[in-house]
Amino acid sequence: FSPSPQQQQQHFRPNKHRKKQSVLPDFFLLPPLIVSTITFLLTTLFIFIPSTINVFFPILTYTMIALNGITCSIVGVGNVALSRIYPSNMSIAPLMNGLAIGGLLIAILNFATSAGSKMEETHFWNLYCGAEHDDTDGFTERREDATMAVTSTGTKSCDTYTINWGAFAYFISSFVILGVTILCYWVLRKLPITAYYVKLAQEDCQNERNNDSTTTSTTTTNGNNGDTDNTAVNISTIWNTIKYPTLAIFFSLLVILTLFPAWTLKLASNSKCTSRNRIHNDLFIPMTIIIFNVFDLLGRIVAGYFYSTFLEDGCNVNVVSKRLFYGSLVMFLFLPLFMLCHTSSSSSSFLQQHHFIIQSDIYTLALLSIMAFANGALLTLSFSHGPRLLPPQKHVQELASMIMNFVVAFAALLGSLCSFPYVWIAAFKTSV
């Protein structure tokens, strides 16, 4: 990825008074990443604290969750801004694949920490199966809840606190990954390939300023003073141009975040509590998260290759945009289909009483895989196709980025809100 010697001679002439690189979105990446790293470090340290003040701990927990939500949004803006500096084949596809790889690594880490924790297995059996699982004696009747003990006075008290090393491994690994991410970004800033494209971006910005100055002078001479109206027209024009891929992103994320994690965390194996295999019990949900992330990554890789090979050149951009939009509407079919999966709420639900639930792990896992693949493919195709519909001018790309970031955030919010009525409908119970 190093520029050619001719390019280096052209763009790397010695200049002691060269201004600091201002094109890189350092403010949108480094501070929020540092804040996230600190919150994960604090979370890791809390694992070793046996007791905390009842009021202080929830407030601190919610504060750190809010900080992580804010920092994730800011980092998302920084990632998009960083990707604009590089060519499309070096930015959009790696960005989308990197997000999926990160999710997959976290899912694998979650599975490993759960598999290594005996506490998770015991808690699952006591909570869902009403029996303790013993490797030698099989199923024995539960005598007391795992988290409570009966004292001599007849009152209940909490068991002695023990360190959950699985949770420690999960949070300390996240802390290390964030630290490595900060280090990698710092190294990326120093690479010759980054300096080369930053220089090109600075020249483009300077050319745009010159063009804007010329346009402003001409407009003033002609007595035309309508900067605000011009901006409004630009936003309207940009929206009309990218509305189909943007709506495809919105609808795909809306469906995914309605189902995940509110409903997908309720999925259960048909052999739950009847099989001694942990995959059918406490490790079933961690396994489904890995499956989702694997097929989401495959969808992004296949879609990126398909777009760059068959669609990037010589295709009807309007036809592709509409097909992406229609494809996102098909995603809504997953909402009723997932209601038919076996879940922890199925035993007394209306759908179970009328024999609508499909008692098959194959159905659940296949449906989850197809949805994840479709989601990854749609997001990658839409994010790759949207910028191609617009001219490469900086102010146009900035407005488009603002629109798409708002749509992503709004889809996340609306999907989370829609998960409440969806879970209520899917798990609706009728009185006997």
C-alpha positions as CSV (number, residue, x, y, z in Angstrom):
1,F,0.0,0.0,0.0
2,S,3.0,2.4,-0.3
3,P,2.7,5.2,-3.0
4,S,5.0,5.1,-5.9
5,P,8.3,7.2,-5.9
6,Q,6.7,9.6,-8.4
7,Q,3.8,10.1,-6.1
8,Q,6.1,10.6,-3.2
9,Q,8.1,13.3,-5.0
10,Q,4.9,15.1,-6.0
11,H,3.2,15.1,-2.6
12,F,6.0,14.8,-0.1
13,R,8.2,17.8,-0.7
14,P,10.0,19.0,2.4
15,N,8.2,21.8,4.2
16,K,9.1,22.7,7.7
17,H,6.1,24.9,8.1
18,R,3.5,22.3,6.9
19,K,0.4,22.5,8.9
20,K,-0.7,19.6,11.1
21,Q,-2.9,17.1,9.3
22,S,-6.4,18.3,10.0
23,V,-8.2,16.0,7.6
24,L,-8.0,13.0,9.9
25,P,-11.0,12.7,12.3
26,D,-8.8,12.4,15.5
27,F,-11.4,14.1,17.6
28,F,-14.1,11.6,16.6
29,L,-11.9,8.6,17.2
30,L,-9.3,9.0,19.9
31,P,-11.3,10.6,22.8
32,P,-14.3,8.3,22.5
33,L,-12.1,5.2,22.2
34,I,-10.2,6.3,25.3
35,V,-13.4,6.9,27.2
36,S,-14.7,3.4,26.2
37,T,-11.4,1.9,27.3
38,I,-11.6,3.5,30.7
39,T,-15.2,2.3,31.2
40,F,-14.3,-1.3,30.4
41,L,-11.3,-1.0,32.8
42,L,-13.6,0.2,35.6
43,T,-16.1,-2.6,34.8
44,T,-13.3,-5.1,35.0
45,L,-12.2,-3.8,38.4
46,F,-15.7,-3.9,39.8
47,I,-15.6,-7.7,39.4
48,F,-13.2,-7.8,42.3
49,I,-15.4,-5.7,44.6
50,P,-17.5,-8.0,46.7
51,S,-20.0,-5.3,47.8
52,T,-20.9,-1.8,46.6
53,I,-23.3,0.9,47.8
54,N,-26.8,0.0,46.6
55,V,-27.5,3.4,45.1
56,F,-24.0,4.1,43.7
57,F,-23.6,0.9,41.7
58,P,-26.8,1.2,39.5
59,I,-26.1,4.9,38.8
60,L,-22.5,4.1,37.8
61,T,-23.6,1.1,35.7
62,Y,-26.2,3.2,33.8
63,T,-23.7,6.1,33.4
64,M,-21.1,3.8,31.8
65,I,-23.8,2.2,29.5
66,A,-24.8,5.8,28.4
67,L,-21.1,6.7,27.9
68,N,-20.5,3.7,25.7
69,G,-23.6,4.4,23.6
70,I,-22.5,8.0,23.1
71,T,-18.9,7.0,22.3
72,C,-20.1,4.3,19.8
73,S,-22.1,6.9,17.9
74,I,-19.2,9.3,17.8
75,V,-16.8,6.6,16.7
76,G,-19.3,5.7,13.9
77,V,-19.1,9.2,12.6
78,G,-15.3,9.1,12.8
79,N,-15.1,5.8,10.9
80,V,-17.2,7.2,8.1
81,A,-15.1,10.4,8.0
82,L,-11.9,8.3,7.9
83,S,-13.2,6.1,5.1
84,R,-13.8,9.1,2.9
85,I,-10.0,9.8,2.8
86,Y,-9.2,6.6,1.1
87,P,-10.4,5.1,-2.2
88,S,-13.7,3.3,-2.0
89,N,-12.1,-0.2,-2.5
90,M,-9.9,0.5,0.6
91,S,-12.6,2.1,2.8
92,I,-16.3,0.9,2.6
93,A,-15.8,-2.8,2.3
94,P,-13.0,-3.1,5.0
95,L,-15.1,-0.9,7.3
96,M,-18.2,-3.1,6.9
97,N,-16.1,-6.3,7.2
98,G,-14.2,-4.9,10.2
99,L,-17.5,-4.3,12.1
100,A,-18.6,-7.8,11.4
101,I,-15.2,-9.3,12.4
102,G,-15.3,-7.4,15.7
103,G,-18.8,-8.7,16.4
104,L,-17.7,-12.2,15.7
105,L,-14.6,-12.0,17.9
106,I,-16.8,-10.7,20.8
107,A,-19.3,-13.5,20.2
108,I,-16.6,-16.1,20.3
109,L,-15.1,-14.6,23.5
110,N,-18.6,-14.6,25.0
111,F,-19.1,-18.3,24.2
112,A,-15.6,-19.2,25.6
113,T,-16.2,-17.3,28.9
114,S,-19.6,-18.9,29.3
115,A,-18.3,-22.4,28.5
116,G,-15.5,-22.0,31.1
117,S,-17.9,-20.9,33.8
118,K,-19.6,-23.6,35.9
119,M,-21.6,-20.9,37.5
120,E,-23.4,-20.2,34.2
121,E,-24.4,-23.8,33.9
122,T,-25.7,-24.1,37.5
123,H,-27.6,-20.8,37.2
124,F,-29.3,-22.0,34.0
125,W,-30.5,-25.3,35.5
126,N,-31.8,-23.7,38.6
127,L,-33.5,-20.9,36.7
128,Y,-35.1,-22.8,33.8
129,C,-35.1,-26.5,34.7
130,G,-35.9,-26.6,38.4
131,A,-33.0,-29.1,39.0
132,E,-29.3,-29.0,39.7
133,H,-27.2,-30.7,37.1
134,D,-24.7,-33.2,38.5
135,D,-22.2,-34.9,36.2
136,T,-22.3,-38.2,38.3
137,D,-25.8,-38.4,39.6
138,G,-27.7,-36.8,36.7
139,F,-30.7,-34.7,37.7
140,T,-31.3,-34.2,41.4
141,E,-34.1,-32.3,43.0
142,R,-33.3,-28.6,43.7
143,R,-33.1,-27.9,47.4
144,E,-32.5,-24.2,47.4
145,D,-32.1,-21.4,44.9
146,A,-28.5,-21.1,43.8
147,T,-28.3,-17.4,44.7
148,M,-30.0,-17.6,48.1
149,A,-29.3,-19.4,51.4
150,V,-31.6,-19.9,54.5
151,T,-30.1,-18.8,57.8
152,S,-30.9,-20.2,61.2
153,T,-33.5,-17.6,61.8
154,G,-35.4,-18.6,58.7
155,T,-34.5,-15.5,56.7
156,K,-32.8,-15.6,53.3
157,S,-29.5,-14.1,52.6
158,C,-27.1,-13.9,49.6
159,D,-24.4,-16.5,49.2
160,T,-20.8,-15.5,49.7
161,Y,-19.6,-13.5,46.7
162,T,-17.2,-15.3,44.4
163,I,-15.3,-13.8,41.5
164,N,-16.7,-14.7,38.1
165,W,-13.5,-15.3,36.1
166,G,-15.5,-15.8,32.9
167,A,-16.8,-12.2,33.2
168,F,-13.3,-11.0,34.1
169,A,-11.9,-12.6,30.9
170,Y,-14.7,-11.1,28.8
171,F,-14.2,-7.5,30.1
172,I,-10.4,-7.5,30.3
173,S,-10.3,-8.8,26.7
174,S,-12.5,-6.0,25.6
175,F,-10.3,-3.6,27.4
176,V,-7.2,-5.0,25.6
177,I,-8.9,-4.9,22.2
178,L,-9.8,-1.2,22.7
179,G,-6.2,-0.5,23.7
180,V,-4.9,-2.3,20.6
181,T,-7.4,-0.4,18.5
182,I,-6.1,3.0,19.7
183,L,-2.6,1.9,19.0
184,C,-3.4,0.7,15.5
185,Y,-5.1,4.0,14.7
186,W,-2.1,5.8,15.9
187,V,0.1,3.7,13.7
188,L,-2.2,4.2,10.8
189,R,-1.8,7.9,11.0
190,K,1.9,7.6,10.6
191,L,1.9,5.3,7.5
192,P,3.0,6.7,4.1
193,I,-0.2,5.6,2.5
194,T,-2.2,7.7,5.0
195,A,0.0,10.7,4.5
196,Y,-0.4,10.4,0.8
197,Y,-4.2,10.3,0.8
198,V,-4.4,13.0,3.5
199,K,-2.3,15.3,1.2
200,L,-4.7,14.6,-1.6
201,A,-7.7,15.3,0.6
202,Q,-6.1,18.6,1.7
203,E,-5.6,19.7,-1.9
204,D,-9.2,18.8,-2.7
205,C,-10.4,20.9,0.2
206,Q,-8.3,23.8,-0.9
207,N,-9.6,23.5,-4.4
208,E,-13.1,23.5,-3.1
209,R,-12.5,26.6,-1.0
210,N,-11.2,28.4,-4.1
211,N,-14.3,27.3,-6.1
212,D,-16.6,28.3,-3.2
213,S,-14.9,31.7,-3.1
214,T,-15.3,32.2,-6.8
215,T,-18.9,31.1,-6.6
216,T,-19.6,33.4,-3.7
217,S,-18.1,36.4,-5.5
218,T,-20.1,35.7,-8.6
219,T,-23.3,35.3,-6.6
220,T,-22.7,38.6,-4.7
221,T,-22.1,40.4,-7.9
222,N,-25.3,39.2,-9.4
223,G,-27.2,40.2,-6.2
224,N,-28.0,36.7,-5.3
225,N,-27.8,36.0,-1.5
226,G,-29.4,32.6,-0.9
227,D,-26.9,30.4,0.9
228,T,-29.5,28.9,3.2
229,D,-31.9,28.0,0.4
230,N,-29.0,26.5,-1.5
231,T,-28.1,24.2,1.4
232,A,-31.8,23.2,1.7
233,V,-31.9,22.3,-1.9
234,N,-28.7,20.3,-1.7
235,I,-30.1,18.2,1.2
236,S,-33.3,17.6,-0.6
237,T,-31.5,16.7,-3.8
238,I,-29.1,14.4,-2.0
239,W,-31.9,12.7,-0.2
240,N,-33.8,12.1,-3.4
241,T,-30.6,10.6,-4.9
242,I,-29.7,8.2,-2.1
243,K,-33.2,7.6,-0.6
244,Y,-33.5,4.0,-1.9
245,P,-30.2,2.6,-0.5
246,T,-30.6,4.7,2.6
247,L,-34.1,3.3,3.2
248,A,-32.7,-0.2,2.6
249,I,-30.3,0.4,5.4
250,F,-33.1,1.8,7.6
251,F,-35.5,-1.1,7.1
252,S,-32.8,-3.8,7.4
253,L,-31.6,-2.4,10.7
254,L,-35.1,-1.8,11.9
255,V,-36.0,-5.5,11.5
256,I,-32.7,-6.7,13.0
257,L,-32.8,-4.5,16.1
258,T,-36.5,-5.4,16.7
259,L,-35.5,-9.0,16.9
260,F,-32.0,-8.7,18.2
261,P,-31.4,-9.0,21.1
262,A,-34.8,-8.7,22.7
263,W,-36.3,-11.8,21.0
264,T,-33.2,-13.7,19.9
265,L,-32.1,-14.0,23.5
266,K,-35.3,-15.9,24.2
267,L,-34.5,-18.6,21.6
268,A,-34.2,-22.0,23.2
269,S,-33.3,-25.4,22.0
270,N,-36.0,-28.0,21.6
271,S,-33.9,-30.3,23.8
272,K,-33.6,-27.7,26.6
273,C,-33.6,-29.3,30.0
274,T,-33.9,-32.8,28.5
275,S,-30.4,-33.1,27.2
276,R,-27.2,-33.0,29.2
277,N,-25.3,-31.3,26.4
278,R,-24.6,-27.7,27.3
279,I,-25.1,-26.6,23.7
280,H,-28.8,-27.4,24.1
281,N,-29.0,-25.5,27.4
282,D,-26.9,-22.6,28.7
283,L,-24.6,-22.4,25.6
284,F,-27.4,-22.3,23.1
285,I,-27.8,-18.5,23.1
286,P,-24.0,-17.9,22.9
287,M,-23.9,-20.3,20.0
288,T,-26.7,-18.5,18.1
289,I,-24.8,-15.2,18.5
290,I,-21.7,-16.8,16.9
291,I,-23.9,-18.2,14.1
292,F,-25.5,-14.8,13.5
293,N,-22.1,-13.0,13.3
294,V,-20.5,-15.7,11.1
295,F,-23.3,-15.4,8.5
296,D,-23.4,-11.6,8.8
297,L,-19.7,-11.5,7.9
298,L,-20.2,-14.0,5.0
299,G,-23.0,-11.8,3.7
300,R,-20.8,-8.7,3.8
301,I,-17.8,-10.4,2.1
302,V,-20.0,-12.0,-0.7
303,A,-21.8,-8.7,-1.2
304,G,-18.6,-6.7,-1.4
305,Y,-17.1,-9.0,-4.0
306,F,-20.3,-9.2,-6.0
307,Y,-20.7,-5.4,-6.1
308,S,-17.1,-4.7,-7.0
309,T,-17.1,-7.4,-9.7
310,F,-20.6,-7.1,-11.3
311,L,-22.3,-3.9,-10.2
312,E,-19.7,-1.2,-9.8
313,D,-19.2,-0.6,-13.5
314,G,-21.7,-0.7,-16.3
315,C,-24.8,-1.1,-14.3
316,N,-28.0,0.8,-14.1
317,V,-27.6,2.6,-10.7
318,N,-31.3,3.4,-10.4
319,V,-32.3,-0.2,-10.9
320,V,-29.8,-1.4,-8.3
321,S,-31.1,1.3,-5.8
322,K,-34.7,0.1,-6.2
323,R,-33.8,-3.5,-5.9
324,L,-31.9,-2.8,-2.7
325,F,-35.0,-1.1,-1.4
326,Y,-37.3,-3.9,-2.3
327,G,-34.9,-6.4,-0.8
328,S,-35.1,-4.5,2.5
329,L,-38.9,-4.8,2.5
330,V,-38.5,-8.6,2.3
331,M,-36.7,-8.5,5.6
332,F,-40.0,-7.8,7.3
333,L,-41.0,-11.4,6.6
334,F,-38.5,-12.5,9.4
335,L,-40.8,-10.8,12.0
336,P,-43.6,-13.3,11.8
337,L,-41.3,-16.2,11.0
338,F,-39.3,-15.8,14.2
339,M,-42.5,-15.9,16.2
340,L,-42.7,-19.6,15.2
341,C,-39.3,-20.4,16.8
342,H,-39.1,-22.3,20.1
343,T,-38.3,-19.9,22.9
344,S,-38.2,-19.8,26.7
345,S,-41.6,-18.1,26.5
346,S,-43.2,-20.7,24.2
347,S,-44.6,-23.1,26.7
348,S,-47.5,-20.9,27.8
349,S,-47.8,-18.6,24.8
350,F,-50.9,-18.3,22.5
351,L,-48.9,-19.6,19.5
352,Q,-47.8,-22.7,21.5
353,Q,-51.3,-23.5,22.7
354,H,-52.6,-23.4,19.1
355,H,-49.6,-25.5,17.9
356,F,-48.0,-22.8,15.7
357,I,-44.5,-23.2,17.2
358,I,-42.1,-25.2,15.1
359,Q,-40.3,-27.6,17.5
360,S,-37.0,-27.8,15.5
361,D,-33.6,-26.4,16.2
362,I,-32.8,-26.7,12.5
363,Y,-35.6,-24.2,11.7
364,T,-34.4,-21.7,14.3
365,L,-30.7,-21.9,13.3
366,A,-31.4,-21.9,9.5
367,L,-33.8,-18.9,9.9
368,L,-31.2,-17.0,12.0
369,S,-28.4,-17.8,9.4
370,I,-30.5,-16.6,6.5
371,M,-31.5,-13.3,8.2
372,A,-27.9,-12.6,9.2
373,F,-26.6,-13.2,5.7
374,A,-29.3,-11.0,4.2
375,N,-28.6,-8.3,6.7
376,G,-24.9,-8.3,6.0
377,A,-25.4,-8.3,2.3
378,L,-28.0,-5.5,2.2
379,L,-25.9,-3.2,4.5
380,T,-22.7,-3.7,2.5
381,L,-24.5,-3.2,-0.9
382,S,-26.3,-0.1,0.3
383,F,-23.3,1.5,1.9
384,S,-21.2,0.8,-1.2
385,H,-23.9,1.9,-3.6
386,G,-25.1,5.1,-1.9
387,P,-21.9,7.2,-2.3
388,R,-21.6,6.1,-5.9
389,L,-24.8,7.9,-6.8
390,L,-23.3,11.3,-5.7
391,P,-20.5,13.5,-7.1
392,P,-17.3,13.3,-5.1
393,Q,-17.4,16.9,-3.9
394,K,-16.6,17.2,-0.2
395,H,-19.7,19.1,0.9
396,V,-22.0,16.7,-1.0
397,Q,-20.4,13.7,0.7
398,E,-20.6,15.4,4.1
399,L,-24.3,16.0,3.8
400,A,-24.9,12.4,2.6
401,S,-22.9,11.1,5.5
402,M,-24.9,13.2,7.9
403,I,-28.2,11.8,6.4
404,M,-27.0,8.2,6.5
405,N,-25.6,8.5,10.1
406,F,-29.0,10.0,11.2
407,V,-30.9,7.2,9.5
408,V,-28.7,4.5,11.2
409,A,-29.1,6.1,14.6
410,F,-32.9,6.5,14.1
411,A,-33.2,2.9,13.0
412,A,-31.4,1.7,16.1
413,L,-33.7,3.8,18.4
414,L,-36.9,2.8,16.6
415,G,-35.9,-0.9,16.4
416,S,-35.3,-0.9,20.2
417,L,-38.7,0.7,20.8
418,C,-40.4,-1.7,18.5
419,S,-38.9,-4.7,20.3
420,F,-41.2,-4.1,23.3
421,P,-44.5,-4.6,21.4
422,Y,-43.0,-7.3,19.3
423,V,-42.0,-9.4,22.3
424,W,-45.4,-8.8,23.9
425,I,-47.2,-10.0,20.8
426,A,-44.9,-13.0,20.2
427,A,-45.1,-14.1,23.8
428,F,-48.8,-13.3,24.3
429,K,-50.4,-15.6,26.8
430,T,-54.1,-16.4,27.1
431,S,-55.8,-17.2,30.4
432,V,-56.7,-20.8,30.9
